[in-house]
Amino acid sequence: MTYFTTHTQAVSSMQEELVRDRIRTLHREAEEQRLATGVLRLQRARRDAERATSRLHRALLRLG
């Protein structure tokens, strides 16, 4: 093999590794985003449940 062929293969290999690394990073970021979205949904549901409990408590006080 010539220097040019070896050099070209090395560069190609480095580019492929960079692409694989970027794909791994994108997958990791997507998973982090899914987790963050789940946490936000959970917090919203908890606030909604607290508000509903509060409304129910006030309604029960008015009946009592």
DSSP file (Angstrom, degrees, kcal/mol; ACC not computed):
  #  RESIDUE AA STRUCTURE BP1 BP2  ACC     N-H-->O    O-->H-N    N-H-->O    O-->H-N    TCO  KAPPA ALPHA  PHI   PSI    X-CA   Y-CA   Z-CA
    1    1 A M              0   0    0      0, 0.0     2,-0.1     0, 0.0     3,-0.0   0.000 360.0 360.0 360.0 147.3    0.0    0.0    0.0
    2    2 A T     >  -     0   0    0      1,-0.1     4,-2.3     4,-0.0     5,-0.2  -0.444 360.0-108.8 -88.4 167.6    1.1    3.5   -0.7
    3    3 A Y  H  > S+     0   0    0      1,-0.2     4,-3.0     2,-0.2     5,-0.2   0.908 119.6  54.8 -59.5 -41.9    1.2    6.3    1.9
    4    4 A F  H  > S+     0   0    0      1,-0.2     4,-2.7     2,-0.2    -1,-0.2   0.919 109.3  45.9 -61.4 -44.7   -1.7    7.9    0.1
    5    5 A T  H  > S+     0   0    0      2,-0.2     4,-2.4     1,-0.2    -1,-0.2   0.927 115.2  46.7 -64.3 -45.1   -3.9    4.8    0.4
    6    6 A T  H  X S+     0   0    0     -4,-2.3     4,-2.1     2,-0.2    -2,-0.2   0.912 114.0  48.1 -62.9 -43.1   -2.9    4.3    4.1
    7    7 A H  H  X S+     0   0    0     -4,-3.0     4,-2.5    -5,-0.2    -2,-0.2   0.913 111.2  50.5 -64.2 -43.7   -3.5    7.9    4.9
    8    8 A T  H  X S+     0   0    0     -4,-2.7     4,-2.6    -5,-0.2    -2,-0.2   0.903 111.1  48.5 -62.3 -42.0   -6.9    7.9    3.1
    9    9 A Q  H  X S+     0   0    0     -4,-2.4     4,-2.5     2,-0.2    -1,-0.2   0.881 110.9  51.0 -66.0 -38.0   -8.0    4.8    5.0
   10   10 A A  H  X S+     0   0    0     -4,-2.1     4,-2.3     2,-0.2    -2,-0.2   0.923 112.0  46.3 -65.1 -43.8   -6.9    6.3    8.3
   11   11 A V  H  X S+     0   0    0     -4,-2.5     4,-2.5     2,-0.2    -2,-0.2   0.925 112.8  50.3 -64.5 -43.6   -8.9    9.5    7.6
   12   12 A S  H  X S+     0   0    0     -4,-2.6     4,-2.4     1,-0.2    -2,-0.2   0.908 110.7  49.7 -60.5 -42.7  -11.9    7.5    6.5
   13   13 A S  H  X S+     0   0    0     -4,-2.5     4,-2.2     1,-0.2    -1,-0.2   0.898 110.7  49.5 -63.6 -41.3  -11.7    5.4    9.7
   14   14 A M  H  X S+     0   0    0     -4,-2.3     4,-2.3     2,-0.2    -2,-0.2   0.904 110.7  50.3 -64.7 -40.9  -11.5    8.5   11.8
   15   15 A Q  H  X S+     0   0    0     -4,-2.5     4,-2.3     2,-0.2    -2,-0.2   0.914 109.8  50.4 -64.2 -42.0  -14.5   10.0   10.1
   16   16 A E  H  X S+     0   0    0     -4,-2.4     4,-2.6     1,-0.2    -1,-0.2   0.906 110.4  49.5 -62.5 -40.9  -16.5    6.9   10.6
   17   17 A E  H  X S+     0   0    0     -4,-2.2     4,-2.6     2,-0.2    -1,-0.2   0.891 109.7  51.6 -66.1 -38.6  -15.6    6.9   14.3
   18   18 A L  H  X S+     0   0    0     -4,-2.3     4,-2.3     2,-0.2    -2,-0.2   0.906 110.6  48.6 -62.9 -40.6  -16.6   10.6   14.6
   19   19 A V  H  X S+     0   0    0     -4,-2.3     4,-2.5     2,-0.2    -2,-0.2   0.933 112.3  48.1 -64.9 -45.7  -20.0    9.7   12.9
   20   20 A R  H  X S+     0   0    0     -4,-2.6     4,-2.4     1,-0.2    -2,-0.2   0.901 112.0  50.2 -60.9 -40.7  -20.5    6.8   15.3
   21   21 A D  H  X S+     0   0    0     -4,-2.6     4,-2.4     2,-0.2    -1,-0.2   0.900 110.3  49.6 -64.7 -40.6  -19.6    9.0   18.3
   22   22 A R  H  X S+     0   0    0     -4,-2.3     4,-2.7     2,-0.2    -2,-0.2   0.908 110.2  50.8 -65.2 -41.0  -22.0   11.7   17.1
   23   23 A I  H  X S+     0   0    0     -4,-2.5     4,-2.4     2,-0.2    -2,-0.2   0.926 110.5  49.0 -62.5 -44.3  -24.8    9.1   16.8
   24   24 A R  H  X S+     0   0    0     -4,-2.4     4,-2.5     1,-0.2    -2,-0.2   0.914 111.6  50.2 -60.1 -42.3  -24.1    7.8   20.3
   25   25 A T  H  X S+     0   0    0     -4,-2.4     4,-2.8     1,-0.2    -2,-0.2   0.918 110.1  49.4 -62.8 -43.6  -24.2   11.4   21.6
   26   26 A L  H  X S+     0   0    0     -4,-2.7     4,-2.3     2,-0.2    -1,-0.2   0.898 111.1  49.7 -63.9 -40.1  -27.5   12.0   19.8
   27   27 A H  H  X S+     0   0    0     -4,-2.4     4,-2.2     2,-0.2    -1,-0.2   0.920 112.2  47.8 -63.4 -43.0  -29.0    8.8   21.3
   28   28 A R  H  X S+     0   0    0     -4,-2.5     4,-2.4     2,-0.2    -2,-0.2   0.917 112.4  48.8 -64.0 -43.5  -27.8    9.8   24.8
   29   29 A E  H  X S+     0   0    0     -4,-2.8     4,-2.3     1,-0.2    -1,-0.2   0.889 109.9  52.1 -64.7 -37.9  -29.2   13.3   24.4
   30   30 A A  H  X S+     0   0    0     -4,-2.3     4,-2.4     2,-0.2    -1,-0.2   0.911 110.0  48.8 -64.2 -41.4  -32.6   11.9   23.2
   31   31 A E  H  X S+     0   0    0     -4,-2.2     4,-2.4     2,-0.2    -2,-0.2   0.911 110.6  50.5 -64.4 -41.7  -32.8    9.6   26.2
   32   32 A E  H  X S+     0   0    0     -4,-2.4     4,-2.5     1,-0.2    -1,-0.2   0.898 110.3  50.6 -62.2 -39.4  -32.0   12.5   28.5
   33   33 A Q  H  X S+     0   0    0     -4,-2.3     4,-2.6     2,-0.2    -2,-0.2   0.905 109.1  50.8 -65.6 -41.3  -34.7   14.6   26.9
   34   34 A R  H  X S+     0   0    0     -4,-2.4     4,-2.2     2,-0.2    -2,-0.2   0.917 111.7  47.9 -61.8 -42.0  -37.2   11.7   27.3
   35   35 A L  H  X S+     0   0    0     -4,-2.4     4,-2.3     2,-0.2    -2,-0.2   0.919 111.8  49.1 -64.6 -43.1  -36.3   11.5   31.0
   36   36 A A  H  X S+     0   0    0     -4,-2.5     4,-2.4     1,-0.2    -2,-0.2   0.904 110.8  50.4 -63.4 -41.0  -36.6   15.3   31.5
   37   37 A T  H  X S+     0   0    0     -4,-2.6     4,-2.4     1,-0.2    -1,-0.2   0.903 109.6  51.4 -63.6 -40.5  -40.0   15.3   29.7
   38   38 A G  H  X S+     0   0    0     -4,-2.2     4,-2.4     2,-0.2    -2,-0.2   0.896 109.3  50.0 -62.7 -40.6  -41.1   12.4   32.0
   39   39 A V  H  X S+     0   0    0     -4,-2.3     4,-2.6     2,-0.2    -2,-0.2   0.921 110.9  49.2 -64.3 -43.8  -40.1   14.4   35.1
   40   40 A L  H  X S+     0   0    0     -4,-2.4     4,-2.4     2,-0.2    -2,-0.2   0.909 111.2  49.9 -62.2 -41.2  -41.9   17.5   33.9
   41   41 A R  H  X S+     0   0    0     -4,-2.4     4,-2.5     2,-0.2    -1,-0.2   0.912 111.0  49.4 -62.2 -42.5  -45.0   15.4   33.2
   42   42 A L  H  X S+     0   0    0     -4,-2.4     4,-2.5     2,-0.2    -2,-0.2   0.917 110.8  49.3 -63.3 -44.0  -44.8   13.8   36.7
   43   43 A Q  H  X S+     0   0    0     -4,-2.6     4,-2.4     2,-0.2    -1,-0.2   0.909 111.8  49.1 -62.5 -41.5  -44.4   17.2   38.3
   44   44 A R  H  X S+     0   0    0     -4,-2.4     4,-2.6     2,-0.2    -2,-0.2   0.920 111.5  49.0 -63.8 -43.1  -47.4   18.6   36.4
   45   45 A A  H  X S+     0   0    0     -4,-2.5     4,-2.5     2,-0.2    -2,-0.2   0.894 110.3  51.4 -63.6 -39.6  -49.5   15.5   37.4
   46   46 A R  H  X S+     0   0    0     -4,-2.5     4,-2.5     2,-0.2    -1,-0.2   0.923 110.8  47.7 -64.1 -43.9  -48.5   16.0   41.0
   47   47 A R  H  X S+     0   0    0     -4,-2.4     4,-2.5     2,-0.2    -2,-0.2   0.921 111.8  50.4 -62.4 -42.6  -49.5   19.7   41.0
   48   48 A D  H  X S+     0   0    0     -4,-2.6     4,-2.4     1,-0.2    -2,-0.2   0.908 111.1  48.7 -61.6 -41.3  -52.8   18.8   39.4
   49   49 A A  H  X S+     0   0    0     -4,-2.5     4,-2.5     2,-0.2    -1,-0.2   0.899 110.5  50.9 -65.6 -40.2  -53.5   16.1   42.0
   50   50 A E  H  X S+     0   0    0     -4,-2.5     4,-2.2     2,-0.2    -2,-0.2   0.909 111.2  48.3 -63.9 -41.2  -52.6   18.6   44.8
   51   51 A R  H  X S+     0   0    0     -4,-2.5     4,-2.6     2,-0.2    -2,-0.2   0.918 111.8  49.3 -64.2 -42.2  -55.0   21.1   43.3
   52   52 A A  H  X S+     0   0    0     -4,-2.4     4,-2.5     2,-0.2    -2,-0.2   0.903 110.9  50.0 -64.1 -40.4  -57.8   18.5   43.0
   53   53 A T  H  X S+     0   0    0     -4,-2.5     4,-2.6     2,-0.2    -1,-0.2   0.904 111.0  49.7 -63.0 -41.3  -57.2   17.4   46.6
   54   54 A S  H  X S+     0   0    0     -4,-2.2     4,-2.5     2,-0.2    -2,-0.2   0.915 111.1  48.3 -65.0 -43.3  -57.4   21.0   47.8
   55   55 A R  H  X S+     0   0    0     -4,-2.6     4,-2.3     2,-0.2    -2,-0.2   0.913 112.7  49.1 -63.1 -41.5  -60.7   21.6   45.8
   56   56 A L  H  X S+     0   0    0     -4,-2.5     4,-2.6     2,-0.2    -2,-0.2   0.923 110.4  50.6 -63.7 -43.6  -62.2   18.4   47.3
   57   57 A H  H  X S+     0   0    0     -4,-2.6     4,-2.2     1,-0.2    -2,-0.2   0.926 111.4  47.8 -60.4 -45.4  -61.1   19.4   50.8
   58   58 A R  H  X S+     0   0    0     -4,-2.5     4,-2.0     1,-0.2    -1,-0.2   0.898 111.6  50.7 -63.2 -39.5  -62.7   22.8   50.4
   59   59 A A  H  X S+     0   0    0     -4,-2.3     4,-1.7     1,-0.2    -2,-0.2   0.905 110.1  49.6 -64.8 -41.1  -65.9   21.3   49.0
   60   60 A L  H  X S+     0   0    0     -4,-2.6     4,-1.7     1,-0.2    -1,-0.2   0.871 108.6  53.1 -65.9 -36.4  -66.1   18.9   51.9
   61   61 A L  H  < S+     0   0    0     -4,-2.2    -1,-0.2     1,-0.2    -2,-0.2   0.895 107.7  51.4 -64.8 -38.4  -65.6   21.7   54.4
   62   62 A R  H  < S+     0   0    0     -4,-2.0    -1,-0.2     1,-0.2    -2,-0.2   0.862 111.9  46.9 -67.1 -33.6  -68.5   23.6   52.8
   63   63 A L  H  <        0   0    0     -4,-1.7    -1,-0.2     1,-0.2    -2,-0.2   0.806 360.0 360.0 -74.9 -29.1  -70.8   20.5   53.1
   64   64 A G     <        0   0    0     -4,-1.7    -1,-0.2    -5,-0.2    -2,-0.2   0.484 360.0 360.0 -80.6 360.0  -69.8   19.9   56.7
